[in-house]
Amino acid sequence: MSNASLTSAKPPGNWTQLNKQLAQAKALLRQMSRTVEGIEDARTIERAKRANRNKPRIPRAQVKKDCSWTDQPAATPWLAEFLQT
């Protein structure tokens, strides 16, 4: 194939549509990545629960007091909810 044949090829006519599809694909990829991370986190939590199921539990209020978590801002919504209980 010569350079002349490569340069004479016309680009796709509807760049707007292609850009829209690309943006949708990127958004879907981000969503799927978050889902996979969530699944991995859930598996890690379940493994930790199984590994520690025979150990005595510590009341949440005691953990909050011992760690002074109430003095620090919550980095995530679930942590903020945890600290309010």
Phi and psi in degrees as a GROMACS rama.xvg file:
@    title "Ramachandran Plot"
@    xaxis  label "Phi"
@    yaxis  label "Psi"
@TYPE xy
-91.1441  166.155  SER-2
-64.1708  -31.3288  ASN-3
-63.368  -39.6535  ALA-4
-72.2149  -29.3541  SER-5
-73.0664  -37.5996  LEU-6
-79.5831  -20.021  THR-7
-84.6437  -10.9061  SER-8
-67.5059  135.318  ALA-9
-83.9453  140.393  LYS-10
-70.7997  160.358  PRO-11
-54.8518  143.857  PRO-12
-74.6481  -29.0795  GLY-13
-114.483  80.0014  ASN-14
-64.9392  -32.7541  TRP-15
-60.6558  -45.7341  THR-16
-64.602  -42.0472  GLN-17
-64.5197  -40.8888  LEU-18
-64.5797  -38.4017  ASN-19
-64.371  -44.7972  LYS-20
-63.5771  -38.6575  GLN-21
-64.5154  -43.5676  LEU-22
-62.8603  -40.8336  ALA-23
-64.8429  -40.6219  GLN-24
-64.9589  -41.271  ALA-25
-64.5703  -41.2317  LYS-26
-63.5121  -42.1455  ALA-27
-64.0974  -40.2928  LEU-28
-63.0781  -42.1883  LEU-29
-62.2554  -44.1645  ARG-30
-62.1558  -44.0803  GLN-31
-65.2656  -37.0611  MET-32
-63.9247  -43.5328  SER-33
-63.1927  -38.3416  ARG-34
-63.2122  -45.0931  THR-35
-62.7278  -42.825  VAL-36
-60.9494  -40.8157  GLU-37
-63.0974  -41.3207  GLY-38
-64.8178  -43.1469  ILE-39
-62.2021  -42.019  GLU-40
-62.7076  -42.9907  ASP-41
-62.6066  -40.3977  ALA-42
-65.2809  -39.9453  ARG-43
-62.8045  -43.3776  THR-44
-62.6953  -44.1684  ILE-45
-63.822  -39.3201  GLU-46
-63.4283  -41.8447  ARG-47
-64.72  -39.6427  ALA-48
-62.0349  -45.9554  LYS-49
-63.1299  -41.0397  ARG-50
-68.8748  -26.1024  ALA-51
-114.777  14.8021  ASN-52
-64.4057  -25.2218  ARG-53
-92.805  -2.98332  ASN-54
-85.4318  149.032  LYS-55
-66.4684  145.741  PRO-56
-84.9222  149.849  ARG-57
-108.942  129.79  ILE-58
-59.0374  143.259  PRO-59
-58.0826  -41.6893  ARG-60
-60.0717  -38.7827  ALA-61
-67.6126  -40.6292  GLN-62
-62.4011  -46.3237  VAL-63
-59.605  -41.9558  LYS-64
-67.3587  -47.4437  LYS-65
-64.3985  -34.2721  ASP-66
-93.768  -6.14357  CYS-67
54.6293  39.7098  SER-68
-68.6242  -25.5495  TRP-69
-67.6162  -19.072  THR-70
-85.547  -12.3051  ASP-71
-108.314  144.237  GLN-72
-68.1696  146.078  PRO-73
-78.3213  131.903  ALA-74
-81.6476  -26.4174  ALA-75
-134.637  156.142  THR-76
-59.1479  -39.8142  PRO-77
-66.4155  -32.6738  TRP-78
-70.1615  -39.1141  LEU-79
-61.5297  -42.0741  ALA-80
-64.6542  -40.8325  GLU-81
-61.7851  -41.9618  PHE-82
-71.0037  -23.5064  LEU-83
-78.5725  -20.0375  GLN-84
